[in-house]
Amino acid sequence: MKNNTDQSFFADPADPRVEARALALEVICRLLIWVADAATVEARGLRATVALYCVRSDLLNGITLEEIGERSGLSRQGVYKLATDFRHTTGLRS
């Protein structure tokens, strides 16, 4: 059996703050890419609202996905599809 004397893998412990920032950056990038993937500014606003609903619905003062659809001129099914797509894209569970 060959002994591995190279300890570089274990030499520097990972800094949890650096790892947390990298993870947060990845999440923010996925969110922004998903929002920016819409064709119009209005559709991007709708996507941002749906993302906010999925992540922190309490910040929308109790608005439902159905009401979001009504205000944006999209069917209830269309808004639910966006929410499902957001959750699938980000790996967020409902």
N, CA, C and O atoms as a CHARMM CRD file, in Angstrom:
* protein
*
  376
    1    1 MET  N      0.84200  -1.17400   0.00000 PROA 1      0.00000
    2    1 MET  CA     0.00000   0.00000   0.00000 PROA 1      0.00000
    3    1 MET  C      0.88400   1.23300   0.00000 PROA 1      0.00000
    4    1 MET  O      1.85100   1.32200   0.75700 PROA 1      0.00000
    5    2 LYS  N      0.54500   2.17100  -0.84900 PROA 2      0.00000
    6    2 LYS  CA     1.33300   3.38700  -0.99900 PROA 2      0.00000
    7    2 LYS  C      0.83800   4.44500  -0.01800 PROA 2      0.00000
    8    2 LYS  O     -0.35900   4.72300   0.05300 PROA 2      0.00000
    9    3 ASN  N      1.75200   5.02400   0.72500 PROA 3      0.00000
   10    3 ASN  CA     1.40300   6.09000   1.66900 PROA 3      0.00000
   11    3 ASN  C      1.41600   7.42000   0.94600 PROA 3      0.00000
   12    3 ASN  O      2.37200   7.74100   0.24000 PROA 3      0.00000
   13    4 ASN  N      0.37300   8.18200   1.11800 PROA 4      0.00000
   14    4 ASN  CA     0.28900   9.49100   0.50300 PROA 4      0.00000
   15    4 ASN  C      0.77400  10.51800   1.52600 PROA 4      0.00000
   16    4 ASN  O      0.13100  10.73000   2.55500 PROA 4      0.00000
   17    5 THR  N      1.90400  11.14800   1.23800 PROA 5      0.00000
   18    5 THR  CA     2.46700  12.12600   2.16300 PROA 5      0.00000
   19    5 THR  C      2.01000  13.54200   1.84400 PROA 5      0.00000
   20    5 THR  O      2.29100  14.47500   2.59600 PROA 5      0.00000
   21    6 ASP  N      1.31100  13.70000   0.73500 PROA 6      0.00000
   22    6 ASP  CA     0.80200  15.02200   0.35900 PROA 6      0.00000
   23    6 ASP  C     -0.44400  15.32100   1.18000 PROA 6      0.00000
   24    6 ASP  O     -1.48100  14.68400   0.99100 PROA 6      0.00000
   25    7 GLN  N     -0.35000  16.27000   2.07700 PROA 7      0.00000
   26    7 GLN  CA    -1.46100  16.62000   2.96400 PROA 7      0.00000
   27    7 GLN  C     -2.14000  17.92700   2.54700 PROA 7      0.00000
   28    7 GLN  O     -2.85800  18.53000   3.34500 PROA 7      0.00000
   29    8 SER  N     -1.91900  18.37200   1.29900 PROA 8      0.00000
   30    8 SER  CA    -2.44900  19.66600   0.88000 PROA 8      0.00000
   31    8 SER  C     -3.97300  19.72800   0.94600 PROA 8      0.00000
   32    8 SER  O     -4.54200  20.79500   1.17700 PROA 8      0.00000
   33    9 PHE  N     -4.61800  18.61600   0.74900 PROA 9      0.00000
   34    9 PHE  CA    -6.07800  18.59200   0.81600 PROA 9      0.00000
   35    9 PHE  C     -6.57100  19.00100   2.20500 PROA 9      0.00000
   36    9 PHE  O     -7.60800  19.64800   2.34600 PROA 9      0.00000
   37   10 PHE  N     -5.81900  18.61600   3.20800 PROA 10     0.00000
   38   10 PHE  CA    -6.21800  18.89200   4.58700 PROA 10     0.00000
   39   10 PHE  C     -5.48800  20.08200   5.19700 PROA 10     0.00000
   40   10 PHE  O     -5.73800  20.42500   6.35200 PROA 10     0.00000
   41   11 ALA  N     -4.60300  20.71000   4.45700 PROA 11     0.00000
   42   11 ALA  CA    -3.75900  21.76900   5.00200 PROA 11     0.00000
   43   11 ALA  C     -4.55900  23.00500   5.41200 PROA 11     0.00000
   44   11 ALA  O     -4.37100  23.53800   6.50500 PROA 11     0.00000
   45   12 ASP  N     -5.43500  23.45000   4.54500 PROA 12     0.00000
   46   12 ASP  CA    -6.18700  24.66900   4.83000 PROA 12     0.00000
   47   12 ASP  C     -7.65900  24.34100   5.01000 PROA 12     0.00000
   48   12 ASP  O     -8.33200  23.97000   4.04800 PROA 12     0.00000
   49   13 PRO  N     -8.16800  24.47200   6.22600 PROA 13     0.00000
   50   13 PRO  CA    -9.59700  24.20900   6.41900 PROA 13     0.00000
   51   13 PRO  C    -10.42800  25.24000   5.65900 PROA 13     0.00000
   52   13 PRO  O    -10.03300  26.39900   5.52500 PROA 13     0.00000
   53   14 ALA  N    -11.55100  24.81400   5.17800 PROA 14     0.00000
   54   14 ALA  CA   -12.42800  25.71300   4.43800 PROA 14     0.00000
   55   14 ALA  C    -13.02000  26.75100   5.38000 PROA 14     0.00000
   56   14 ALA  O    -13.41400  26.44200   6.50500 PROA 14     0.00000
   57   15 ASP  N    -13.07400  27.97400   4.90000 PROA 15     0.00000
   58   15 ASP  CA   -13.67500  29.06300   5.66500 PROA 15     0.00000
   59   15 ASP  C    -15.18600  29.02400   5.42200 PROA 15     0.00000
   60   15 ASP  O    -15.61900  29.20000   4.28300 PROA 15     0.00000
   61   16 PRO  N    -15.98900  28.80100   6.44500 PROA 16     0.00000
   62   16 PRO  CA   -17.43800  28.69800   6.24500 PROA 16     0.00000
   63   16 PRO  C    -18.05100  29.97200   5.66700 PROA 16     0.00000
   64   16 PRO  O    -19.04800  29.90100   4.94900 PROA 16     0.00000
   65   17 ARG  N    -17.47400  31.13000   5.96800 PROA 17     0.00000
   66   17 ARG  CA   -18.01300  32.38000   5.41900 PROA 17     0.00000
   67   17 ARG  C    -17.80100  32.44600   3.91000 PROA 17     0.00000
   68   17 ARG  O    -18.67700  32.89500   3.17200 PROA 17     0.00000
   69   18 VAL  N    -16.63500  31.99600   3.46000 PROA 18     0.00000
   70   18 VAL  CA   -16.36100  31.99000   2.02200 PROA 18     0.00000
   71   18 VAL  C    -17.29200  31.01200   1.31700 PROA 18     0.00000
   72   18 VAL  O    -17.83300  31.32000   0.25500 PROA 18     0.00000
   73   19 GLU  N    -17.47700  29.84300   1.90200 PROA 19     0.00000
   74   19 GLU  CA   -18.38400  28.86200   1.32000 PROA 19     0.00000
   75   19 GLU  C    -19.82100  29.37300   1.30700 PROA 19     0.00000
   76   19 GLU  O    -20.54400  29.15300   0.33500 PROA 19     0.00000
   77   20 ALA  N    -20.24400  30.04900   2.36900 PROA 20     0.00000
   78   20 ALA  CA   -21.60500  30.59000   2.44100 PROA 20     0.00000
   79   20 ALA  C    -21.81000  31.67000   1.38000 PROA 20     0.00000
   80   20 ALA  O    -22.86100  31.72200   0.74100 PROA 20     0.00000
   81   21 ARG  N    -20.81300  32.52600   1.19200 PROA 21     0.00000
   82   21 ARG  CA   -20.92300  33.56800   0.15900 PROA 21     0.00000
   83   21 ARG  C    -21.01200  32.95100  -1.22800 PROA 21     0.00000
   84   21 ARG  O    -21.79800  33.40600  -2.05900 PROA 21     0.00000
   85   22 ALA  N    -20.22400  31.93200  -1.48400 PROA 22     0.00000
   86   22 ALA  CA   -20.25200  31.27400  -2.78500 PROA 22     0.00000
   87   22 ALA  C    -21.61500  30.62700  -3.03300 PROA 22     0.00000
   88   22 ALA  O    -22.14500  30.69700  -4.14200 PROA 22     0.00000
   89   23 LEU  N    -22.16900  30.01000  -2.02200 PROA 23     0.00000
   90   23 LEU  CA   -23.48900  29.38900  -2.14500 PROA 23     0.00000
   91   23 LEU  C    -24.57000  30.45300  -2.35800 PROA 23     0.00000
   92   23 LEU  O    -25.45000  30.28400  -3.20200 PROA 23     0.00000
   93   24 ALA  N    -24.50500  31.53600  -1.60400 PROA 24     0.00000
   94   24 ALA  CA   -25.47400  32.62200  -1.75500 PROA 24     0.00000
   95   24 ALA  C    -25.38200  33.23700  -3.15400 PROA 24     0.00000
   96   24 ALA  O    -26.40500  33.55000  -3.76200 PROA 24     0.00000
   97   25 LEU  N    -24.17600  33.40700  -3.65900 PROA 25     0.00000
   98   25 LEU  CA   -23.99200  33.94100  -5.00200 PROA 25     0.00000
   99   25 LEU  C    -24.61400  33.01800  -6.04100 PROA 25     0.00000
  100   25 LEU  O    -25.25000  33.49000  -6.98400 PROA 25     0.00000
  101   26 GLU  N    -24.44300  31.73500  -5.88300 PROA 26     0.00000
  102   26 GLU  CA   -25.03800  30.76700  -6.80300 PROA 26     0.00000
  103   26 GLU  C    -26.56300  30.87100  -6.79300 PROA 26     0.00000
  104   26 GLU  O    -27.19400  30.84400  -7.85000 PROA 26     0.00000
  105   27 VAL  N    -27.14500  30.98700  -5.62600 PROA 27     0.00000
  106   27 VAL  CA   -28.60400  31.10100  -5.50500 PROA 27     0.00000
  107   27 VAL  C    -29.09200  32.39500  -6.15000 PROA 27     0.00000
  108   27 VAL  O    -30.06700  32.38300  -6.90100 PROA 27     0.00000
  109   28 ILE  N    -28.43000  33.49500  -5.86600 PROA 28     0.00000
  110   28 ILE  CA   -28.83300  34.78700  -6.43500 PROA 28     0.00000
  111   28 ILE  C    -28.70200  34.76900  -7.95200 PROA 28     0.00000
  112   28 ILE  O    -29.56600  35.28600  -8.66100 PROA 28     0.00000
  113   29 CYS  N    -27.63000  34.18000  -8.44400 PROA 29     0.00000
  114   29 CYS  CA   -27.44900  34.09500  -9.89700 PROA 29     0.00000
  115   29 CYS  C    -28.55800  33.28200 -10.55600 PROA 29     0.00000
  116   29 CYS  O    -29.08100  33.67800 -11.59700 PROA 29     0.00000
  117   30 ARG  N    -28.91700  32.15600  -9.96300 PROA 30     0.00000
  118   30 ARG  CA   -30.00500  31.34600 -10.52600 PROA 30     0.00000
  119   30 ARG  C    -31.31200  32.12400 -10.53400 PROA 30     0.00000
  120   30 ARG  O    -32.06700  32.07100 -11.50600 PROA 30     0.00000
  121   31 LEU  N    -31.57500  32.84000  -9.46000 PROA 31     0.00000
  122   31 LEU  CA   -32.79400  33.64700  -9.37600 PROA 31     0.00000
  123   31 LEU  C    -32.80500  34.71400 -10.46800 PROA 31     0.00000
  124   31 LEU  O    -33.79500  34.85500 -11.18600 PROA 31     0.00000
  125   32 LEU  N    -31.72800  35.45500 -10.59600 PROA 32     0.00000
  126   32 LEU  CA   -31.69400  36.54100 -11.57500 PROA 32     0.00000
  127   32 LEU  C    -31.73700  36.02700 -13.00500 PROA 32     0.00000
  128   32 LEU  O    -32.36600  36.64000 -13.86700 PROA 32     0.00000
  129   33 ILE  N    -31.08300  34.92500 -13.26100 PROA 33     0.00000
  130   33 ILE  CA   -31.13200  34.33700 -14.60100 PROA 33     0.00000
  131   33 ILE  C    -32.55800  33.90000 -14.92800 PROA 33     0.00000
  132   33 ILE  O    -33.03900  34.11500 -16.04000 PROA 33     0.00000
  133   34 TRP  N    -33.22800  33.28700 -13.95500 PROA 34     0.00000
  134   34 TRP  CA   -34.59900  32.84700 -14.17900 PROA 34     0.00000
  135   34 TRP  C    -35.50900  34.04200 -14.44200 PROA 34     0.00000
  136   34 TRP  O    -36.34700  33.98800 -15.34200 PROA 34     0.00000
  137   35 VAL  N    -35.35900  35.11700 -13.67700 PROA 35     0.00000
  138   35 VAL  CA   -36.17600  36.31900 -13.87100 PROA 35     0.00000
  139   35 VAL  C    -35.87400  36.94500 -15.22800 PROA 35     0.00000
  140   35 VAL  O    -36.79600  37.31500 -15.95500 PROA 35     0.00000
  141   36 ALA  N    -34.59800  37.06700 -15.57800 PROA 36     0.00000
  142   36 ALA  CA   -34.19900  37.72300 -16.82500 PROA 36     0.00000
  143   36 ALA  C    -34.54400  36.90900 -18.06300 PROA 36     0.00000
  144   36 ALA  O    -34.48100  37.42700 -19.17800 PROA 36     0.00000
  145   37 ASP  N    -34.90400  35.65400 -17.88700 PROA 37     0.00000
  146   37 ASP  CA   -35.21800  34.78900 -19.02000 PROA 37     0.00000
  147   37 ASP  C    -36.54100  35.15300 -19.68600 PROA 37     0.00000
  148   37 ASP  O    -36.85400  34.62900 -20.75500 PROA 37     0.00000
  149   38 ALA  N    -37.31700  36.03400 -19.08000 PROA 38     0.00000
  150   38 ALA  CA   -38.58900  36.46400 -19.66000 PROA 38     0.00000
  151   38 ALA  C    -38.33400  37.44700 -20.80700 PROA 38     0.00000
  152   38 ALA  O    -37.31100  38.13200 -20.84000 PROA 38     0.00000
  153   39 ALA  N    -39.27400  37.50000 -21.73700 PROA 39     0.00000
  154   39 ALA  CA   -39.08600  38.29000 -22.95100 PROA 39     0.00000
  155   39 ALA  C    -39.31000  39.79000 -22.76400 PROA 39     0.00000
  156   39 ALA  O    -38.69400  40.59200 -23.46600 PROA 39     0.00000
  157   40 THR  N    -40.17800  40.18300 -21.83200 PROA 40     0.00000
  158   40 THR  CA   -40.49700  41.60300 -21.66900 PROA 40     0.00000
  159   40 THR  C    -40.24600  42.04000 -20.22300 PROA 40     0.00000
  160   40 THR  O    -40.08700  41.22100 -19.31800 PROA 40     0.00000
  161   41 VAL  N    -40.21700  43.34000 -20.04800 PROA 41     0.00000
  162   41 VAL  CA   -40.03300  43.89200 -18.70400 PROA 41     0.00000
  163   41 VAL  C    -41.20700  43.48600 -17.80900 PROA 41     0.00000
  164   41 VAL  O    -41.02000  43.17000 -16.63400 PROA 41     0.00000
  165   42 GLU  N    -42.40000  43.49900 -18.36700 PROA 42     0.00000
  166   42 GLU  CA   -43.57800  43.11800 -17.59400 PROA 42     0.00000
  167   42 GLU  C    -43.50200  41.65600 -17.15900 PROA 42     0.00000
  168   42 GLU  O    -43.83000  41.31800 -16.02200 PROA 42     0.00000
  169   43 ALA  N    -43.06800  40.80000 -18.07100 PROA 43     0.00000
  170   43 ALA  CA   -42.93400  39.37600 -17.74400 PROA 43     0.00000
  171   43 ALA  C    -41.83400  39.14900 -16.71600 PROA 43     0.00000
  172   43 ALA  O    -41.93100  38.24200 -15.88900 PROA 43     0.00000
  173   44 ARG  N    -40.79400  39.96700 -16.76700 PROA 44     0.00000
  174   44 ARG  CA   -39.73400  39.86600 -15.75100 PROA 44     0.00000
  175   44 ARG  C    -40.27000  40.27600 -14.38800 PROA 44     0.00000
  176   44 ARG  O    -39.93800  39.65900 -13.37500 PROA 44     0.00000
  177   45 GLY  N    -41.09900  41.31800 -14.36000 PROA 45     0.00000
  178   45 GLY  CA   -41.71600  41.73200 -13.09900 PROA 45     0.00000
  179   45 GLY  C    -42.62100  40.64900 -12.54100 PROA 45     0.00000
  180   45 GLY  O    -42.64500  40.41100 -11.33300 PROA 45     0.00000
  181   46 LEU  N    -43.37200  39.99000 -13.42700 PROA 46     0.00000
  182   46 LEU  CA   -44.22700  38.88500 -13.00100 PROA 46     0.00000
  183   46 LEU  C    -43.37300  37.75800 -12.43300 PROA 46     0.00000
  184   46 LEU  O    -43.69700  37.20700 -11.38100 PROA 46     0.00000
  185   47 ARG  N    -42.29200  37.41200 -13.11500 PROA 47     0.00000
  186   47 ARG  CA   -41.40500  36.35500 -12.62300 PROA 47     0.00000
  187   47 ARG  C    -40.80100  36.72800 -11.27500 PROA 47     0.00000
  188   47 ARG  O    -40.69300  35.88100 -10.38900 PROA 47     0.00000
  189   48 ALA  N    -40.40700  37.98700 -11.11400 PROA 48     0.00000
  190   48 ALA  CA   -39.84600  38.42900  -9.83200 PROA 48     0.00000
  191   48 ALA  C    -40.89600  38.31000  -8.72700 PROA 48     0.00000
  192   48 ALA  O    -40.58000  37.90300  -7.60800 PROA 48     0.00000
  193   49 THR  N    -42.13600  38.66500  -9.03900 PROA 49     0.00000
  194   49 THR  CA   -43.21600  38.55800  -8.06100 PROA 49     0.00000
  195   49 THR  C    -43.48700  37.10100  -7.69800 PROA 49     0.00000
  196   49 THR  O    -43.69400  36.78100  -6.52800 PROA 49     0.00000
  197   50 VAL  N    -43.48700  36.22000  -8.69400 PROA 50     0.00000
  198   50 VAL  CA   -43.70500  34.79100  -8.44000 PROA 50     0.00000
  199   50 VAL  C    -42.56100  34.23600  -7.59900 PROA 50     0.00000
  200   50 VAL  O    -42.79100  33.45700  -6.67300 PROA 50     0.00000
  201   51 ALA  N    -41.33400  34.63200  -7.91500 PROA 51     0.00000
  202   51 ALA  CA   -40.18200  34.16800  -7.12600 PROA 51     0.00000
  203   51 ALA  C    -40.30800  34.64200  -5.68000 PROA 51     0.00000
  204   51 ALA  O    -40.05400  33.87500  -4.75100 PROA 51     0.00000
  205   52 LEU  N    -40.69400  35.88700  -5.49000 PROA 52     0.00000
  206   52 LEU  CA   -40.88700  36.40800  -4.14200 PROA 52     0.00000
  207   52 LEU  C    -41.98900  35.64000  -3.42500 PROA 52     0.00000
  208   52 LEU  O    -41.86700  35.33700  -2.23800 PROA 52     0.00000
  209   53 TYR  N    -43.05700  35.32700  -4.13700 PROA 53     0.00000
  210   53 TYR  CA   -44.13600  34.53200  -3.54800 PROA 53     0.00000
  211   53 TYR  C    -43.61200  33.17200  -3.09500 PROA 53     0.00000
  212   53 TYR  O    -43.95700  32.70200  -2.01100 PROA 53     0.00000
  213   54 CYS  N    -42.78500  32.54500  -3.91600 PROA 54     0.00000
  214   54 CYS  CA   -42.27900  31.20500  -3.59200 PROA 54     0.00000
  215   54 CYS  C    -41.30100  31.22700  -2.42100 PROA 54     0.00000
  216   54 CYS  O    -41.24700  30.28200  -1.63400 PROA 54     0.00000
  217   55 VAL  N    -40.53500  32.29700  -2.30900 PROA 55     0.00000
  218   55 VAL  CA   -39.49600  32.36400  -1.27900 PROA 55     0.00000
  219   55 VAL  C    -40.00500  33.00900   0.00700 PROA 55     0.00000
  220   55 VAL  O    -39.77400  32.48500   1.09700 PROA 55     0.00000
  221   56 ARG  N    -40.69400  34.14000  -0.11200 PROA 56     0.00000
  222   56 ARG  CA   -41.17900  34.87600   1.06000 PROA 56     0.00000
  223   56 ARG  C    -42.55200  35.45900   0.78900 PROA 56     0.00000
  224   56 ARG  O    -42.69600  36.67300   0.64300 PROA 56     0.00000
  225   57 SER  N    -43.55100  34.61400   0.72100 PROA 57     0.00000
  226   57 SER  CA   -44.90000  35.08300   0.39800 PROA 57     0.00000
  227   57 SER  C    -45.43000  36.08000   1.42600 PROA 57     0.00000
  228   57 SER  O    -46.31800  36.87600   1.11600 PROA 57     0.00000
  229   58 ASP  N    -44.89800  36.04300   2.63400 PROA 58     0.00000
  230   58 ASP  CA   -45.33900  36.98800   3.66300 PROA 58     0.00000
  231   58 ASP  C    -45.02400  38.43100   3.29100 PROA 58     0.00000
  232   58 ASP  O    -45.65200  39.35100   3.81400 PROA 58     0.00000
  233   59 LEU  N    -44.06600  38.64100   2.39900 PROA 59     0.00000
  234   59 LEU  CA   -43.71500  39.99800   1.98800 PROA 59     0.00000
  235   59 LEU  C    -44.67900  40.57800   0.95600 PROA 59     0.00000
  236   59 LEU  O    -44.57500  41.75000   0.59700 PROA 59     0.00000
  237   60 LEU  N    -45.61000  39.76300   0.48400 PROA 60     0.00000
  238   60 LEU  CA   -46.58200  40.21400  -0.51500 PROA 60     0.00000
  239   60 LEU  C    -47.94900  40.51000   0.09600 PROA 60     0.00000
  240   60 LEU  O    -48.94200  40.61400  -0.62400 PROA 60     0.00000
  241   61 ASN  N    -48.00100  40.64400   1.40000 PROA 61     0.00000
  242   61 ASN  CA   -49.23500  41.01900   2.10900 PROA 61     0.00000
  243   61 ASN  C    -50.40500  40.08500   1.81100 PROA 61     0.00000
  244   61 ASN  O    -51.53400  40.54200   1.62700 PROA 61     0.00000
  245   62 GLY  N    -50.14300  38.79900   1.76300 PROA 62     0.00000
  246   62 GLY  CA   -51.20900  37.82300   1.63400 PROA 62     0.00000
  247   62 GLY  C    -51.74900  37.60900   0.23700 PROA 62     0.00000
  248   62 GLY  O    -52.74800  36.90700   0.07700 PROA 62     0.00000
  249   63 ILE  N    -51.13400  38.18100  -0.77400 PROA 63     0.00000
  250   63 ILE  CA   -51.60400  37.98200  -2.14300 PROA 63     0.00000
  251   63 ILE  C    -51.39700  36.52200  -2.55300 PROA 63     0.00000
  252   63 ILE  O    -50.39800  35.90100  -2.19000 PROA 63     0.00000
  253   64 THR  N    -52.33400  35.99600  -3.29800 PROA 64     0.00000
  254   64 THR  CA   -52.23600  34.60000  -3.74500 PROA 64     0.00000
  255   64 THR  C    -51.70600  34.55500  -5.17800 PROA 64     0.00000
  256   64 THR  O    -51.65600  35.57200  -5.87000 PROA 64     0.00000
  257   65 LEU  N    -51.31700  33.37000  -5.60000 PROA 65     0.00000
  258   65 LEU  CA   -50.87800  33.20800  -6.98900 PROA 65     0.00000
  259   65 LEU  C    -52.00600  33.54100  -7.95700 PROA 65     0.00000
  260   65 LEU  O    -51.77000  34.09200  -9.03300 PROA 65     0.00000
  261   66 GLU  N    -53.22600  33.20300  -7.57000 PROA 66     0.00000
  262   66 GLU  CA   -54.37500  33.51900  -8.42500 PROA 66     0.00000
  263   66 GLU  C    -54.52400  35.03400  -8.59400 PROA 66     0.00000
  264   66 GLU  O    -54.78000  35.51200  -9.69900 PROA 66     0.00000
  265   67 GLU  N    -54.36500  35.78300  -7.50700 PROA 67     0.00000
  266   67 GLU  CA   -54.45600  37.24400  -7.58700 PROA 67     0.00000
  267   67 GLU  C    -53.30700  37.82700  -8.39600 PROA 67     0.00000
  268   67 GLU  O    -53.49300  38.80200  -9.12500 PROA 67     0.00000
  269   68 ILE  N    -52.13400  37.24500  -8.27500 PROA 68     0.00000
  270   68 ILE  CA   -50.99000  37.69000  -9.08200 PROA 68     0.00000
  271   68 ILE  C    -51.33000  37.51200 -10.56200 PROA 68     0.00000
  272   68 ILE  O    -51.05400  38.38900 -11.38100 PROA 68     0.00000
  273   69 GLY  N    -51.92400  36.37800 -10.89000 PROA 69     0.00000
  274   69 GLY  CA   -52.32600  36.13300 -12.27100 PROA 69     0.00000
  275   69 GLY  C    -53.36300  37.12400 -12.75600 PROA 69     0.00000
  276   69 GLY  O    -53.26000  37.63800 -13.87000 PROA 69     0.00000
  277   70 GLU  N    -54.36500  37.39900 -11.92800 PROA 70     0.00000
  278   70 GLU  CA   -55.42300  38.34600 -12.30100 PROA 70     0.00000
  279   70 GLU  C    -54.85000  39.73300 -12.56500 PROA 70     0.00000
  280   70 GLU  O    -55.23900  40.39400 -13.52800 PROA 70     0.00000
  281   71 ARG  N    -53.93600  40.17200 -11.72200 PROA 71     0.00000
  282   71 ARG  CA   -53.34400  41.50200 -11.87100 PROA 71     0.00000
  283   71 ARG  C    -52.41000  41.60200 -13.07100 PROA 71     0.00000
  284   71 ARG  O    -52.19400  42.68800 -13.60900 PROA 71     0.00000
  285   72 SER  N    -51.86200  40.47100 -13.48500 PROA 72     0.00000
  286   72 SER  CA   -50.91700  40.49200 -14.60100 PROA 72     0.00000
  287   72 SER  C    -51.56000  40.08100 -15.91600 PROA 72     0.00000
  288   72 SER  O    -50.91700  40.12200 -16.96500 PROA 72     0.00000
  289   73 GLY  N    -52.84400  39.68000 -15.86200 PROA 73     0.00000
  290   73 GLY  CA   -53.52800  39.26300 -17.07400 PROA 73     0.00000
  291   73 GLY  C    -53.17100  37.85200 -17.51000 PROA 73     0.00000
  292   73 GLY  O    -53.37100  37.48700 -18.66900 PROA 73     0.00000
  293   74 LEU  N    -52.65700  37.07500 -16.60700 PROA 74     0.00000
  294   74 LEU  CA   -52.28400  35.69500 -16.89000 PROA 74     0.00000
  295   74 LEU  C    -53.26700  34.75900 -16.19400 PROA 74     0.00000
  296   74 LEU  O    -53.79000  35.08000 -15.12700 PROA 74     0.00000
  297   75 SER  N    -53.51000  33.62800 -16.79000 PROA 75     0.00000
  298   75 SER  CA   -54.42700  32.67600 -16.17900 PROA 75     0.00000
  299   75 SER  C    -53.81900  32.10000 -14.90000 PROA 75     0.00000
  300   75 SER  O    -52.61100  32.16400 -14.67400 PROA 75     0.00000
  301   76 ARG  N    -54.68200  31.54600 -14.09000 PROA 76     0.00000
  302   76 ARG  CA   -54.22600  30.91100 -12.84400 PROA 76     0.00000
  303   76 ARG  C    -53.24000  29.79800 -13.15600 PROA 76     0.00000
  304   76 ARG  O    -52.23100  29.64100 -12.46900 PROA 76     0.00000
  305   77 GLN  N    -53.53400  29.03000 -14.19200 PROA 77     0.00000
  306   77 GLN  CA   -52.65600  27.92900 -14.58000 PROA 77     0.00000
  307   77 GLN  C    -51.28900  28.44700 -15.03100 PROA 77     0.00000
  308   77 GLN  O    -50.26100  27.82900 -14.75500 PROA 77     0.00000
  309   78 GLY  N    -51.28800  29.57700 -15.72100 PROA 78     0.00000
  310   78 GLY  CA   -50.02700  30.16400 -16.18000 PROA 78     0.00000
  311   78 GLY  C    -49.13100  30.57700 -15.02600 PROA 78     0.00000
  312   78 GLY  O    -47.91800  30.36900 -15.06400 PROA 78     0.00000
  313   79 VAL  N    -49.73800  31.16500 -13.99700 PROA 79     0.00000
  314   79 VAL  CA   -48.95500  31.59400 -12.82900 PROA 79     0.00000
  315   79 VAL  C    -48.46700  30.38000 -12.04500 PROA 79     0.00000
  316   79 VAL  O    -47.32600  30.35300 -11.58400 PROA 79     0.00000
  317   80 TYR  N    -49.32400  29.38500 -11.89600 PROA 80     0.00000
  318   80 TYR  CA   -48.89300  28.16800 -11.19000 PROA 80     0.00000
  319   80 TYR  C    -47.76600  27.47500 -11.94900 PROA 80     0.00000
  320   80 TYR  O    -46.84300  26.92400 -11.34900 PROA 80     0.00000
  321   81 LYS  N    -47.85500  27.51200 -13.27800 PROA 81     0.00000
  322   81 LYS  CA   -46.78500  26.92300 -14.08800 PROA 81     0.00000
  323   81 LYS  C    -45.46900  27.67100 -13.85300 PROA 81     0.00000
  324   81 LYS  O    -44.41200  27.04900 -13.74400 PROA 81     0.00000
  325   82 LEU  N    -45.53200  29.00000 -13.77500 PROA 82     0.00000
  326   82 LEU  CA   -44.32700  29.78900 -13.48300 PROA 82     0.00000
  327   82 LEU  C    -43.76200  29.43600 -12.11300 PROA 82     0.00000
  328   82 LEU  O    -42.55100  29.27800 -11.95800 PROA 82     0.00000
  329   83 ALA  N    -44.63500  29.31300 -11.12600 PROA 83     0.00000
  330   83 ALA  CA   -44.17800  28.96800  -9.77800 PROA 83     0.00000
  331   83 ALA  C    -43.54100  27.58400  -9.76300 PROA 83     0.00000
  332   83 ALA  O    -42.51800  27.37500  -9.11100 PROA 83     0.00000
  333   84 THR  N    -44.14200  26.64400 -10.47800 PROA 84     0.00000
  334   84 THR  CA   -43.57900  25.29400 -10.56200 PROA 84     0.00000
  335   84 THR  C    -42.23800  25.32200 -11.26300 PROA 84     0.00000
  336   84 THR  O    -41.30100  24.64400 -10.84100 PROA 84     0.00000
  337   85 ASP  N    -42.13700  26.10400 -12.33500 PROA 85     0.00000
  338   85 ASP  CA   -40.87200  26.22800 -13.06400 PROA 85     0.00000
  339   85 ASP  C    -39.79400  26.84200 -12.17900 PROA 85     0.00000
  340   85 ASP  O    -38.64700  26.39600 -12.19800 PROA 85     0.00000
  341   86 PHE  N    -40.15700  27.86500 -11.40200 PROA 86     0.00000
  342   86 PHE  CA   -39.19700  28.49100 -10.49600 PROA 86     0.00000
  343   86 PHE  C    -38.69900  27.48500  -9.46800 PROA 86     0.00000
  344   86 PHE  O    -37.49600  27.37800  -9.23000 PROA 86     0.00000
  345   87 ARG  N    -39.60900  26.76100  -8.86900 PROA 87     0.00000
  346   87 ARG  CA   -39.22400  25.76700  -7.85700 PROA 87     0.00000
  347   87 ARG  C    -38.35500  24.66500  -8.46600 PROA 87     0.00000
  348   87 ARG  O    -37.40500  24.19900  -7.83700 PROA 87     0.00000
  349   88 HSD  N    -38.68200  24.25600  -9.68100 PROA 88     0.00000
  350   88 HSD  CA   -37.88200  23.23000 -10.35000 PROA 88     0.00000
  351   88 HSD  C    -36.48900  23.75500 -10.69200 PROA 88     0.00000
  352   88 HSD  O    -35.49400  23.05800 -10.49200 PROA 88     0.00000
  353   89 THR  N    -36.41800  24.98100 -11.20600 PROA 89     0.00000
  354   89 THR  CA   -35.15100  25.57300 -11.59600 PROA 89     0.00000
  355   89 THR  C    -34.22300  25.77300 -10.40300 PROA 89     0.00000
  356   89 THR  O    -33.01500  25.55600 -10.50500 PROA 89     0.00000
  357   90 THR  N    -34.78300  26.18000  -9.28900 PROA 90     0.00000
  358   90 THR  CA   -33.95800  26.48600  -8.12000 PROA 90     0.00000
  359   90 THR  C    -33.82200  25.31400  -7.14400 PROA 90     0.00000
  360   90 THR  O    -33.00300  25.35400  -6.22600 PROA 90     0.00000
  361   91 GLY  N    -34.61900  24.28800  -7.34800 PROA 91     0.00000
  362   91 GLY  CA   -34.58800  23.16400  -6.41400 PROA 91     0.00000
  363   91 GLY  C    -35.33500  23.43400  -5.13200 PROA 91     0.00000
  364   91 GLY  O    -35.19300  22.70100  -4.15300 PROA 91     0.00000
  365   92 LEU  N    -36.13700  24.49100  -5.13500 PROA 92     0.00000
  366   92 LEU  CA   -36.91600  24.87700  -3.94900 PROA 92     0.00000
  367   92 LEU  C    -38.11800  23.94500  -3.82000 PROA 92     0.00000
  368   92 LEU  O    -38.81200  23.67000  -4.79900 PROA 92     0.00000
  369   93 ARG  N    -38.34700  23.47500  -2.63100 PROA 93     0.00000
  370   93 ARG  CA   -39.52200  22.63200  -2.38900 PROA 93     0.00000
  371   93 ARG  C    -40.64600  23.46900  -1.83300 PROA 93     0.00000
  372   93 ARG  O    -40.42300  24.39400  -1.05200 PROA 93     0.00000
  373   94 SER  N    -41.85200  23.14200  -2.23900 PROA 94     0.00000
  374   94 SER  CA   -42.99300  23.93400  -1.76800 PROA 94     0.00000
  375   94 SER  C    -43.47700  23.46600  -0.42500 PROA 94     0.00000
  376   94 SER  O    -44.43100  24.02500   0.11600 PROA 94     0.00000
